[in-house]
Amino acid sequence: MASSRADSAVFLGVRHHSPACARLVGGAIEELRPAYVLVEGPADMNDRLDELLLGHELPVAVFSHYRDETRVATSWTPLCDYSPEWVALREGRASGAEVRFIDLPSWHPAFAERADRRTNRYADAEARYAEATERLCAHFAVDSVDALWDGLFEITESETTEPGGDDLQARLDAYFELVRGDAEADSGDRAREEYMASWVRAALAHAGERPVLVVTGGFHQPALRALSRQRDDWSDGSEEWPEIPAPPPGAIGGSFLVPYSFRQLDAFAGYQSGMPSPGYYQQLWEEGPQAAAQGLLRTVAERLRTRGIPASTAPLIAARGLAQGLALMRGHAYETRVDVLDGLAGALISDDLDQPLPWTGRGTLGAGSHPVVVEMVAACTGGTEGRLHPDTPLPPLVHDVAEQLARLGLADRDRPFTVDLTDPDGLARSQVLHRLRVLGIPGFTRLSGPADGADPVFAERWEPHPAGGREAALIEAGAYGARLDEAASVALGERARSAGTEAAPLAGLLFDAVLCGVGPLCDELLEALAAQVGQVPELGPVGEVLTAALGLWRHDRVFGVARGRLLGSVVAGAADRVFWLAEGLHGGPGVDLARLRALAAARDALLHAPELLSVTREAAAEAAARIGRDRRAPADLRGAAFGLRWALGVPDDPATAVQALASTAADSLGDWLAGLFALAREEVTAGATADGEPLIDVLDGIVSAMTEGDFITGLPALRQAFAFFPPRERERIAERLLLRRGKHGSARSLLRTTADPLLLARARTLEENVARLLDRHGLGRVG
């Protein structure tokens, strides 16, 4: 086994979750019997390695979390049977070596540049290898880096993968030197590599004559070789062990073990690093390449037959032969994963495919993938799910949730059930279930219940589901707090910060906070919402928040928030924002239903909660008058402004409405009316001019005076406007119009045409044009 230092440092660069690299690590430990085995992984777990090495059923992962006022970060360090890091930990401990993780904690800012808030530690950015690996793929005539890796390292002659196989190590060293040569390390990677090198130097200083084995991702290996040579005197033991950084004051961070699954490990399901198809590589690790190829073929056949997809013996024999032929042609010692998949695809798929076969690249399965391809990928993934050892420490939240589910009789439910929100016990059950929902904990789905605070529904229907994945989700949710109410509140607060000034998420967040009933922490959330709503940039979305808050403030009967001060502050802030945004808004034709709902919500706040608002009725009416006079304002908004004044009881002369109607262009009349009807439908149906003429009659006169062309143009918008009237009111209007024309008949049947009214109007116009044309040429009376 070659050493990269003259006496005792051996660096093994590996690919995460590679069986070949795992075998190499195991062989190196057996041969070297090192004093220290240093592994890329979170150093803050070093005092908990006994916990990590309990008898878990792999895969498992170290889940790390961090939260402060400006940043939230979570990450996973997954380990499976064939992870080189796991073999290093297990075999190193078994050999008597001191085993250490040597990388920075996952919350450290060194990870912030390349990681979103939900990533895995081993996402060592294979994309950074792109330039080198693309050239290698072209040289070896393969489609993907995974096919390249299998051909170079996983499926090779057996003697090069035996423990201590120097040929494999030499090829890995050359490979990683090449890919590192084309990739520039960012500042985060440089910080990590300097920190890991300090562990290597300390271990060398303490190891005496025994070797030190360093197992890291191959991208870091070349840099660690150089950085670890910076100290010449290794014999005096004076090199101190590096300090493990702690989260800054006021921040919350920590790590727990969680169960993991092969699906989470699979690149085809979105995993960001390592190997795809963990089910296949597990069998490759356990039984070798020949058994893995045969097992994959067998598993695909079983899945296809189970799902009723034709897979007779003859095509499967053809697939086997094709895979063997491809392996020979490609120079593989045995069939690789891609050889088997290509053989199956060639024998079983005769249709044209809409997208490339997924194993020719890297990424998730696309929508509309061929069903045979879907089953092939699933067979490669496998269904293995990890389990933690019973002695594994768990965050307090797990125990708190178990206690609450048992106390409320929710732990062993296996059928749909109903909770009565008017009963204290039922409300408590509902709050616990909603807290689990907002935390993303699987196990229960709400089938029905109140949609908002004004919804007169006082019961919820829930359906329980198998608890698979609940333990892992609860452990991860433990990052939010030790108690369920605290965790739910923190999660909602994080959602509020993420939403920023996007009002649509804020409206749903408001009702979720009420459903969770998270007490004083809910008050903090409402205060934050009241501040945020004043910054929302669009009229329609802020109306959604106002509608939700006002409905709860006025009508809540079960959640205990009616007439609440903080909820009232949300109403006040949203109403102020509606008027601020509405005045000065300019735009083209068309009806924006969202902004009309916003004006309607502001009207309701002025009528039913005036004590909350800084805007008075008089000030609102003056603002509406300015909007109504602004010819650059959208027609629907001008109509809504007129309707708002009317609904607020401002004594406009009815002639003003007639004047506004008459002065509105034919192509925007329907938009103007939509705004008017949205805000003052009842006032319109009851309104009349100074001489007693109903406004409906005035409107009928204006529409009747339109030219055929104007009427056809304006008809869609007119229909949309009258859709604001419920069926019974539309029927009354139809009766009035029949009466004006001296007609007799059923107004209801008049509203139930068998064809599109617009199509009927166009047909009538066509008939009249044809009749005029015939009359012009003296043909109208022919025949």
N, C-alpha and C positions, 0 to 999 in steps of 0.2 A: 504494500500500500504506500503510494508516494506521499511525501510530506511537502507542504509549501513553505515550511520553515526548516532550517538546517537540522534542528533537533526534534521538535515535538508538536508542531501545529499542523493539523490536517483539516483542510477545508473541503467540504462536500457541497457543491451547488446542486440543488434538486429542483424538480418541478413538483409543485404541490399536488398531492394525491396521485402520484405516479408509482405503480407497483415496482417497476424496474428500479427507481430511485430508492424505494423502501427496502428492496432486497440489498441494494448496495450499502445502505446505512447499516442494516443488520449485520452484513458481512464485515464491514469495517469495525464495528464494535467488537465482534467476536475475535477478529484478528489483532486489533490494537490493544484491547483491554485498557481504555483510556482512563485517566484520572478524572477528567471532566468531559461531559457531553453538553455542549452549548447549542441551544435550539432557538431558531427564530420564533418568537412568541412573546406575549405580554409579560414583562418582568414582574409586574405586580401580582402575578399568580404564583411566584416562586415559593411563598410560604404556604401554598395550598396544593402542592403537587401530590400529596397523599390523597387529597380529595379527588384530584383529577385521575389518579391511578386506581381508584376503586374499581370494582368489577362491573363497570357499565356495559351495556349492550350498545356498541357503536353503530351508527355515528352519533357523536355528541359534539357540542361546541361550547367554547367559552364566550358568553355574552357579556359585553362590556358597555357601560352607559356613562354618559356625562351630561351635565346640564348646568349652565350658569345663566346670567341675565342676557347674554348675547348669543350663546351657541348651545345647540343640542346635538349630541353625537351618540350614535349607537353602532356597534359593530360585532361581528361574529368571527371566532377563530375555529373553523370546523376541523374535526379529526375523525378519520375512519380507519379501518383495519390496515389499509395499505397507504396511509399517509406517512411519508418519510419522517415527519415530525413526531408522529405517534410512536413509530418504531424506535426512534431515537430516545424518546422518554422511557418507553417500556423496557427496551433491551439495555439501555444505559443503566437504569436503576437495577435491573437483574444482574448486570455484570459487576456491580459494586461501585460504579462511577458516581460522582456528584453530578446531578443533572440540574441545569438551569435554563430558564427562558432568558433571553438577552436583549429583546427588542423593547422599545418604548411602550408604555401603556397605550391602549387603543384610543383613549380620550385625548392624547397629547396633540398639540397643534401641528406636529409634524405630519399627521394624517389628514389635516383639514384641507390641504390644497387639492388632493386627488380624490377625496371621499365625500360622497353625499352623506346625509344623516343616517342612512341605513345601508351599510356596505359590509364587506367582509375583509378581514385583515389580509388575506392572501390574494386580494385583487391587485397583484403587483404589476398591473398594467401590461398584459401581453401585447396590447396595442402598441406599446413602445418598442416592441420587437419587430414591428411590421416590416420595416425596410429590409432587414436581414432575412427574416423568415420568408418574405415574398421571393427573394432571390433564391433561397434554398428550395422553396416549393417549385419554382420554375426549373431549377437545376435537376431536381429529382422527379419532375413531372407528376406532382400530386396537387390536389385541389385545395387542401387546407393544412393548417399547422398541426392539427390533430393527426391527420394521416401521415404527415411528415414525421411527427414524433414517434408514432407507432413503428414506422418502418426503420427509423434510426435506433430506437432504444427499447421499445417494449417487446416487439416480436422479432427477435434475432436468434442467432445460433446459441444454444443453451449454455455453452461454456463461457460466453462473455457476460452472462447474467448471474453466474454463480457467485456466492459470497466472496468478496474480495476481488471481483473481476476488474483488473486494472484497465483492460481495454475499454470497458464501459465508462469508467471514470475519466479516462483520457478523452473519449469522444464527448462526454458531457462537458468537460472543461473547455474543449475547443468550441463547442456549440455556444456556451454561455459567454466565452470571451468574444465570440463573433457578434452575438446579439447585443451585448453591453457596449461594444465598440460603436454601434450605430444609434445608441439611445443615450440622451443626456439626462442624468439624474437631476431631479428638481431639488429645491431646498429642503423639502420634507425628507426625501430619501437620503440626502447628505447628512442630515441630523440623525436619522436612524442609524446609518452606517457608522458614523463616528461613535455613537453610543454603543452599538454592538461591538465595535473594535475595542472599546475600553474594557468590556467584559473579557474579550479574548486575551488582552494583555494581562489583566489581573489573573486569569486562570493559568496562563503560562508562568506567571511569577510564583504561583502557589503549587504548581503541579510537580515541581522537582524534576526527576528524570522520566516521569511518565508522560505520555502524549495527551494532547487536548484535541477533541474532535468537535468541529464546528459545522452544524447543519443549517443552512439557510437557503432561501430561494436563489436560484442560479443568477438572477440579475444582480444580486448583492455580492456574490462571491469574489469577482475580480477586485472590487473596491476594498473589501475586507482584507484580502491578501496584502494589499499595499498599506492600508492604515494600520494593520497589526504589526508591521515591521518597524514602526516608528520608535520602538524602544529596544535598545540593544542589550541591557543587563536584565536577564530574566531570573537570576538565581537567588536574589536576596529576599524575595517574598515581600518587598516593600510596596508593590503596586496594590493600591486599595481597591476593594470591590466597589463598583459604581453604586451611587445612591439611586434608589428607585423614586422617580418624581412622584409627588403627591398632588392631587388637585389643588388649585389655588383656594384661598379662604373664600367661603361663601358658595363655592361650587359643590355639586353633588356628583359623585362618581363611584363606580364599583363594578364588580364582575361576578357572574354566577354561571354555573354549568346549566345547559339546557339540552333536552333531547333534540336531535336533528334527524333528517331523513335523506334518503337517496334522491328524492325529488328536489330537495333544496340544494343538493350538491351538484345537480345536473346543469351543464351549460345550456342545454336546450330548454330549461325552465327559467333561465335568466341568471344562473350563478356566474359570478364575474371572473373566476379564475380556476385554475386546476384543470382536471380532465372532465370531458363529458361522459355520459353513459356509465354511471357508477356501478350499476348492476353487472354490466359486462366486465368491468375491471375488477370487481370483487371476485368473480369467478376466475379471471385471469390470475389474480393473486393467489387464490386457493388451489387451483388445479392446473394452471398452465395454459398456453395459447391454444392447443388443439382442443382441449375440453371446453374452453371458453367459446371457441367458434361453433362447436357442435351444440353447446348449450344455448347459444343465442339463436341458432336456427330452430331448435326445438321449442324454445319459449315463444318465438314469433308465431310458429305454427299453432301452438296451443291458444295463444291470444286471439288469433284470427278465427279459429274454429269456435271458440267460446262466444265470440261476438257475431257469429253467423256469416262471416266473410269467407267466400270459397277459398280453400287452400288444400287441394287434393294432393295425393302422394306424388304424382308425376311432376307437377311444377316444383315441389319441394326437392325432389331428386335433381331436377334441372338446376335449381338454385344452388344446391350443394356442389354440383359439377362446375357451374359457372364461377362460384367463389374460389374453388381450387384452381381453376384455369387462370383467373385474375391474379391470384397470389403468385403463381409461377411466372406469369407474364411480367408482373411488377417486381419480381426478384425477392419476394418475401419467403422466409423460411417456413412459415405457417400462414394460414389465412388470418389476416387482421380483421378488426371490427369493420372497417370500411369495405374490405373484400367481401365479407359475408353480407353486409347491407346492400352493396351494389349487385351481388348475385341474386339476392331476394327481390330487389326492385326489378331487375331484368327479367326474372322468371314470372313474377306475380302481377306486375303492372303493365297493362297493355294500353291504357289511356294516355292521352297527352296531358302532361303536367303543367299547371299554371305557374309554378315557381320551382326554383332549383331544389334538388334533394338537400335536406338540411345539413347532412354530414359533409357536404362539399364546402361548407363555411362554418360560421359560428354565430349563434343567436337563437332566439326562441322560435318555436314553430309558428308559421304564419297562419292566419285565418284561411279556411278553405283548403287546408292540406289534404292530400289524398288519404282516405281512411286506412289503407294499407301502410302508408308512411307513418301515420300517427301511431299505429300499433307497433311498428318496428322500433320507433323511438322509445315508446313506453316499455317495450321489452328490454331495451338497452338500459333504461333507467332503473328498473327494478322497484319493488315496493317496500324495501327494508326501512323500518323506523327504529330509531335508537330509544333506549330506556335508561334512565339514571338508576344507579344503585340506591336501594332504600335508605342508606345512611348519608346520602348526599345532602348537605345543608341547602335549604331553600329560603328565598326571601320571605319576610314576614307576611307579605301580601297573600302568598299561597295559602298560608294557614288561616288568615283572616277570612278569605273567601270561602274556604272549606267550612269554617265555623258558621258563617252567615247562611250558606246554602243549607246546611243541616238544620240550623235553628228555625229557618223559615219554611222547611219542608220542601225544598227545591232540589235536594241532592240526588234523589233517586227517581225523578219523574221520567216516565217513558211514553207518555201520551200527551196530546195537546190539553192545555188547561186554561182556565179563565181567572183573572184577578179582578176583584171589585175595588175600584179606585176610591170609592166612598168609605170603605172599611179601612181602619188604620193598618191592620195586618196586610191587607191587599195592597195598599199604597206602599208599604215597606217592601213587599216582594217586587212590586213594579220598579221601585227605585234601585234595588240591587240588580235586577235584570238589565235596566238601562245603563247602569254604571259598567256592567260587564260588556254591554254592546258598544259603548263609546270607547272602551279600551281594546275592542277587537278580540274579545275572548270568545272562542266558539263554544257552542252548547245549547243556545236558545235563539229562536227567531220569533219576532213579534209578527203575528198574522194580521191583527187588527187592533184599533184603539184610536184615541183622539188624534186628529191631525194637527190641531193647534189649540190654543187656550180657549177659543170661542166655540170649539166643536162640542156639541151637547152629547158626548159619548163618555160614559163613566165606567167602562170596563175594557180590559185588554185581553186578547187571546194570544197565547204563546205556545210555541211548539218546541219541545226538547229534541236534541240531536245527540248522537254518540259523542263522547267527550274527547275523541282523538285530537291531539294537538293542543288541548286545553292547558296541560301542565306547562308546556314550553311557552305558550302565550302568556300565562300568568307570571312565569318567572321573568319574562321580558318586560311585562307591565309593571313588575316590581321596581323598575327604574323610576316610576312616577311617584311612588310612595309606599308606606308600610300598611296603610289601611285602604279599603276599597273606596270610601268616599274621598279621601285625599288624592288617591291615584286618578280617579275620574276627573276631579277638579283640575289637577295639573295637566292632564291630557287635553281637557277642554281649553284651558288657558293657552296651551301650545297651539291648538287649532286656531284660537283667536289671533295669536301673533302671526301665524302663517297666513291667515286670511287677510291681514292688513286692512286695507280699505275696500276689499271686495265684499260687497254687501250681501250677495246671495249666500255665501257660506256663513256669514254672520247671522242671518235670519234663522237658518237651521240650527246653528250653535246656540242661539237664544232659547229655543224650545228644548233642545237637548239638555241644557243646564237646568231648566225647570223640571224636566222629567227625571233627572238624576237627583234632584233635591239635595244638593251638596252643601246646604247650610251656609255658614259664614264665608266659605270659600266661593260659593255661588255669588255672594255679594261682591267679592272682589272682581269676579268675572263680569258682573253687570256694570260695575264702575268702569272697567276697561272697555266694554262695549259702548257705553254712553260716550266715552271719549273718542272711540274709533269711528262711530257713525257720523260724527261731525266732519270727518275727512273723506267720506265716500264721494267719488267724483261723478257718479251717474245717478240720474233722477229715478229711473225704474228700480234699480236694486235697493236704493235707500227706502223706497216705498215698501219693499218686502219686509224690511226690518220694522218699519213703522206699523205695518199691518199686524205682524206677529206680536210685537210688544203691546200694542193697543188692545188686541184681542185678549191677551192674558190679563192685562191690567183691568179691563172692564168686566170680563166674563168668567175668569177662573173660579171654579167651585171646588176643586179637589187638591190643587197643588200648593195652596197657601201663599200665592203671590199676588192676588188681586189687591189693587190699590196700594201696592208696595212702593215705597219711596224710590228705591233704586230702579225698579222697572219704569216708574214714572219718569225718571231722568233719561232713560233710553227713549221713551216716547217724545219727550220734549226736544232732545237733541235731533231725533230723526225728523220731527215736524219742522223745526227751524231749517234743517238742511234741505227739505223739500222745497220750501219757498225760495231759499237762496239759489238753488239750482234752476228752478222753473223760470224765474225772471231773467231775461236775457238769453234764454235758450233759443237758438235759431236752427232751421232745418227745412228740408224739402217736403214733398207730398208724402202721404201715407199715414196710417194710424199706428201709433206705438202704444199698445195696450198696457205695457208696464208703466209708462209714465202717467197714463190715465188712472191706473190703480193707485199710483203714488198720490196724485191730487185727491182722489177719493178718500184715501186714508187720512190725508191732512184735513179734509173736510170733516171727517168723523172725529178726529182729535179736537178740532175747534168746537164741534157741537157737543161732544160728550166728555171731554177732559180739558176744558179751557183753563182750569186752575193750574195745569201743569206747564202751560206754554208761555213763552215770552212774547209770542206773536198774538196780538188781539184780533178779534173779528174785523174790526175796522181796518187795521193794518193789512190783514190778509185780503180784504175786499179791495183796498187801494192797489195792492200788488196785482191782483187779478185784473183790475181795470187797465193797468199799464200793459199787462201781457195781451189783453184782448185788443188793444189799439196798435200793438207792434205788428206791422205787416210782414216783418221778417220771421216772426214766430211761426212754427208749424200750425196748420189750420186746426188740427185736433186739439192742440194745446190752447189755442185761442177760444175754441168752442168750450173747452173744459173751464177756462177762466171765467167765461160768461156764466156757465152753469154753477161755478163755485159761488159767485156773488149771489146768484138766485137762491142757492141752497142755504146760504148764510142769512137770508132774509133782508139783504140790502135792497131798498125800494127803487129798483130801476123802473123806468117807464117801459111797459111792454112794447111800446113802439120801437124801443132800442133793439129788441130782439128781432122785430120785423126788418128793421134797417140793416142789422147785421146779416140776417139771412139773405136779403135782397142784394147786398153788396158782395157776397161771397161768390167767387168764380164757380162755374158749374162743375169743373173737374175737381174742386176741393170742397164742394158743399157737403158731400158725404163724410169727409174727414171732420169738418167743423161740427156736424151734427153728432158724430160719434163722441166727440169730446163733451158736447152739451148733454147728450143722453147719459153718458157715464157718470156725470156729476149731478144732474138735476132731472132725472127721468120723470119723477112724479110731478115736479113743478111744471114741466112741459105739458103733460097730459091735462093738467088742471088750469093752465094759464090761458089768458085771453087778452085781446087788445083793448084799447080804451073804449071802443064802441061795442065790446062784447063778443067779437069774433074769436073763436078758439084758435090757439096757435097752430093746432094740427091742420085747421082749414087754411091758415095762411101758408103753411108749409106745402100743403097740397096745391095751392094756387101757384106757388113758385115752381114746383116740380112740373106741373102741367104746362107751364109756359115755356119750358125748355124745348129747344129744337130736338129733333130725333137724334142728331149726332151727339149733342151734349148729354142727352139722356142715356144713350148707350155708353158713353164714356164714363158718366158718373154712377151708373147703376151698381157696379160691384161695391163701391164705397157706401152707397145708400143702403144696400142690403146689410153690410157690416154694421152700419150705424143702428138700424132698427133691430139688430140682433141683441141689443142691450135690453130690449123689452121682453119680459116673459111671455109665453104663448098666450095667456089670457088677455094681456094688455094689447098684444098685436091683433088679437081677434076683435077687440073693441075698436081699435083704430080702423080696421078693415070695415067694420059695420058703419062707422062714421063716414068713410069714403063712399061706400055704396049709397048711403042716405043722401049725401051731397049730390050725387049724380042721378038720383031718382030711380035707382036700381033696386031690385028685390032679389034675394038669394041668400045662400049660406056664406057668411064671412069665413067660417072655418074651412069650407071646401075651397074658397078662394086662396087660402094660405097653403093648401096642400096640392100644389101643381104636380103634374106627372113628369115635368121636364124642368130643366134649369131655366129660371126666369130670364136670365141674360140671353139664353139661346132663343127663347120665345120672343123677346124684344127684337133681337136681330132678325128673326124670321119675319116679324111684322114689318119692320123697316124695309126688308128686301121686297116683300109683297107690294108695299105702297110704292116703292121706286119702280117696280115692274109695271104697275098699273098706270103710273104717270107716264112712263115711256110709251106704253101702248096707246094711251090717249093722245099723246103728242103726234103719233104717226097715224092716227085715225083707225087704230086696230082694237080699240077698247070694246066695241060692241060687236065685233065679228063673231059669228057663230051663235 
